[in-house]
Amino acid sequence: MDTPIKLDVETDPKELQKRISFEEWKIRLHKRKLQELKIQQKKIALERLEVAINTFTNGACFLKLSEYGDVVRIQFEDGRPQIIVNVNSGIEMLYNVLKHDFIGGKE
C-alpha cells in the first residue's frame, strides 16, 4: 500500500496539504474505477440474460443499461412498448427485468 504520511514538527503545512490532496485524489480515482467495474458487471449480466431470454422465448428483446447503471431499458423486437426498469443492485436488476413478460407477470 501507500506509505503513511509521517507528521513531525518540521513538516511544512503547504507540503502536508499537497500530500493530503493527492491522497484524496487517489481515493476519488479508486471509487470511480470501482463504480465503472460495477457497471461493467451489470452490462455483462444483462448481455447473458438477453441471450438466455432470446433463446427460450418466442420473441426477441434487447436490454440496455443506462450510463450510470441504474436503469435498464427493455426493447422488444415485435414492437411492444419499451419498458424501463429502475435498479439498485445486480440481483434486483435481474429480477426486475425477468418479471416483465418473462416469469409470469407484467407491471
CYANA upper distance limits for C-alpha pairs under 8 A (distance plus 0.5 A):
  5 ILE  CA     19 ARG  CA      8.24
  7 LEU  CA     11 THR  CA      6.90
 11 THR  CA     15 GLU  CA      7.77
 11 THR  CA     16 LEU  CA      7.35
 12 ASP  CA     16 LEU  CA      6.70
 13 PRO  CA     17 GLN  CA      6.63
 14 LYS  CA     18 LYS  CA      6.76
 15 GLU  CA     19 ARG  CA      6.82
 16 LEU  CA     20 ILE  CA      6.72
 17 GLN  CA     21 SER  CA      6.55
 18 LYS  CA     22 PHE  CA      6.62
 19 ARG  CA     23 GLU  CA      6.72
 20 ILE  CA     24 GLU  CA      6.65
 21 SER  CA     25 TRP  CA      6.64
 22 PHE  CA     26 LYS  CA      6.80
 23 GLU  CA     27 ILE  CA      6.79
 24 GLU  CA     28 ARG  CA      6.80
 25 TRP  CA     29 LEU  CA      6.67
 26 LYS  CA     30 HIS  CA      6.70
 27 ILE  CA     31 LYS  CA      6.71
 28 ARG  CA     32 ARG  CA      6.67
 29 LEU  CA     33 LYS  CA      6.74
 30 HIS  CA     34 LEU  CA      6.60
 31 LYS  CA     35 GLN  CA      6.70
 32 ARG  CA     36 GLU  CA      6.71
 33 LYS  CA     37 LEU  CA      6.70
 34 LEU  CA     38 LYS  CA      6.79
 35 GLN  CA     39 ILE  CA      6.79
 36 GLU  CA     40 GLN  CA      6.65
 37 LEU  CA     41 GLN  CA      6.70
 38 LYS  CA     42 LYS  CA      6.87
 39 ILE  CA     43 LYS  CA      6.75
 39 ILE  CA     68 TYR  CA      7.70
 39 ILE  CA     69 GLY  CA      5.79
 40 GLN  CA     44 ILE  CA      6.74
 41 GLN  CA     45 ALA  CA      6.69
 42 LYS  CA     46 LEU  CA      6.63
 42 LYS  CA     65 LEU  CA      8.21
 42 LYS  CA     69 GLY  CA      7.72
 42 LYS  CA     90 GLY  CA      6.58
 43 LYS  CA     47 GLU  CA      6.69
 43 LYS  CA     64 LYS  CA      8.33
 43 LYS  CA     65 LEU  CA      6.90
 44 ILE  CA     48 ARG  CA      6.85
 45 ALA  CA     49 LEU  CA      6.61
 45 ALA  CA     94 LEU  CA      8.46
 46 LEU  CA     50 GLU  CA      6.41
 46 LEU  CA     63 LEU  CA      6.91
 46 LEU  CA     64 LYS  CA      8.10
 46 LEU  CA     65 LEU  CA      8.30
 46 LEU  CA     94 LEU  CA      8.07
 47 GLU  CA     51 VAL  CA      6.86
 47 GLU  CA     63 LEU  CA      7.81
 48 ARG  CA     52 ALA  CA      6.75
 49 LEU  CA     53 ILE  CA      6.53
 49 LEU  CA     94 LEU  CA      8.30
 50 GLU  CA     54 ASN  CA      6.53
 50 GLU  CA     61 CYS  CA      7.35
 50 GLU  CA     62 PHE  CA      6.91
 50 GLU  CA     63 LEU  CA      6.81
 51 VAL  CA     55 THR  CA      6.51
 52 ALA  CA     56 PHE  CA      6.80
 53 ILE  CA     57 THR  CA      6.38
 53 ILE  CA     60 ALA  CA      7.96
 53 ILE  CA     61 CYS  CA      8.05
 53 ILE  CA    102 PHE  CA      8.19
 54 ASN  CA     58 ASN  CA      7.79
 54 ASN  CA     59 GLY  CA      7.13
 54 ASN  CA     60 ALA  CA      5.45
 54 ASN  CA     61 CYS  CA      7.05
 59 GLY  CA     76 PHE  CA      7.86
 59 GLY  CA     77 GLU  CA      7.32
 59 GLY  CA     78 ASP  CA      7.31
 60 ALA  CA     76 PHE  CA      6.58
 60 ALA  CA     77 GLU  CA      5.88
 60 ALA  CA     78 ASP  CA      7.95
 61 CYS  CA     74 ILE  CA      7.11
 61 CYS  CA     75 GLN  CA      6.00
 61 CYS  CA     76 PHE  CA      4.76
 61 CYS  CA     77 GLU  CA      6.09
 62 PHE  CA     73 ARG  CA      8.46
 62 PHE  CA     74 ILE  CA      6.28
 62 PHE  CA     75 GLN  CA      5.61
 62 PHE  CA     76 PHE  CA      6.84
 62 PHE  CA     77 GLU  CA      8.06
 63 LEU  CA     72 VAL  CA      7.09
 63 LEU  CA     73 ARG  CA      6.19
 63 LEU  CA     74 ILE  CA      5.34
 63 LEU  CA     75 GLN  CA      7.03
 64 LYS  CA     72 VAL  CA      6.02
 64 LYS  CA     73 ARG  CA      5.66
 64 LYS  CA     74 ILE  CA      7.25
 65 LEU  CA     69 GLY  CA      6.29
 65 LEU  CA     70 ASP  CA      7.87
 65 LEU  CA     71 VAL  CA      6.40
 65 LEU  CA     72 VAL  CA      5.10
 65 LEU  CA     73 ARG  CA      7.03
 66 SER  CA     70 ASP  CA      6.82
 66 SER  CA     71 VAL  CA      5.78
 66 SER  CA     72 VAL  CA      6.72
 66 SER  CA     73 ARG  CA      8.30
 69 GLY  CA     87 VAL  CA      8.38
 70 ASP  CA     86 ASN  CA      6.37
 70 ASP  CA     87 VAL  CA      5.52
 70 ASP  CA     88 ASN  CA      6.58
 71 VAL  CA     84 ILE  CA      7.28
 71 VAL  CA     85 VAL  CA      6.09
 71 VAL  CA     86 ASN  CA      5.02
 71 VAL  CA     87 VAL  CA      6.23
 72 VAL  CA     84 ILE  CA      6.28
 72 VAL  CA     85 VAL  CA      5.59
 72 VAL  CA     86 ASN  CA      6.94
 72 VAL  CA     87 VAL  CA      7.87
 72 VAL  CA     93 MET  CA      8.19
 72 VAL  CA     97 VAL  CA      8.25
 73 ARG  CA     82 GLN  CA      7.34
 73 ARG  CA     83 ILE  CA      6.24
 73 ARG  CA     84 ILE  CA      5.11
 73 ARG  CA     85 VAL  CA      6.86
 74 ILE  CA     82 GLN  CA      6.12
 74 ILE  CA     83 ILE  CA      5.50
 74 ILE  CA     84 ILE  CA      6.82
 74 ILE  CA     85 VAL  CA      8.38
 74 ILE  CA     97 VAL  CA      8.14
 75 GLN  CA     79 GLY  CA      8.47
 75 GLN  CA     80 ARG  CA      8.15
 75 GLN  CA     81 PRO  CA      7.73
 75 GLN  CA     82 GLN  CA      5.26
 75 GLN  CA     83 ILE  CA      7.18
 76 PHE  CA     80 ARG  CA      6.20
 76 PHE  CA     81 PRO  CA      7.76
 76 PHE  CA     82 GLN  CA      7.19
 85 VAL  CA     93 MET  CA      8.15
 85 VAL  CA     96 ASN  CA      7.17
 85 VAL  CA     97 VAL  CA      7.33
 86 ASN  CA     93 MET  CA      8.03
 87 VAL  CA     92 GLU  CA      6.73
 87 VAL  CA     93 MET  CA      5.54
 87 VAL  CA     96 ASN  CA      8.26
 88 ASN  CA     92 GLU  CA      7.15
 88 ASN  CA     93 MET  CA      7.50
 89 SER  CA     93 MET  CA      6.55
 90 GLY  CA     94 LEU  CA      6.79
 91 ILE  CA     95 TYR  CA      6.72
 92 GLU  CA     96 ASN  CA      6.50
 93 MET  CA     97 VAL  CA      6.64
 94 LEU  CA     98 LEU  CA      6.64
 95 TYR  CA     99 LYS  CA      6.62
 96 ASN  CA    100 HIS  CA      7.34
 98 LEU  CA    102 PHE  CA      5.68
 98 LEU  CA    103 ILE  CA      6.38
 99 LYS  CA    103 ILE  CA      5.53
 99 LYS  CA    104 GLY  CA      7.10
 99 LYS  CA    105 GLY  CA      6.36
 99 LYS  CA    106 LYS  CA      7.32
100 HIS  CA    104 GLY  CA      8.26
100 HIS  CA    105 GLY  CA      6.50
100 HIS  CA    106 LYS  CA      5.46
100 HIS  CA    107 GLU  CA      6.96
101 ASP  CA    105 GLY  CA      6.09
101 ASP  CA    106 LYS  CA      5.95
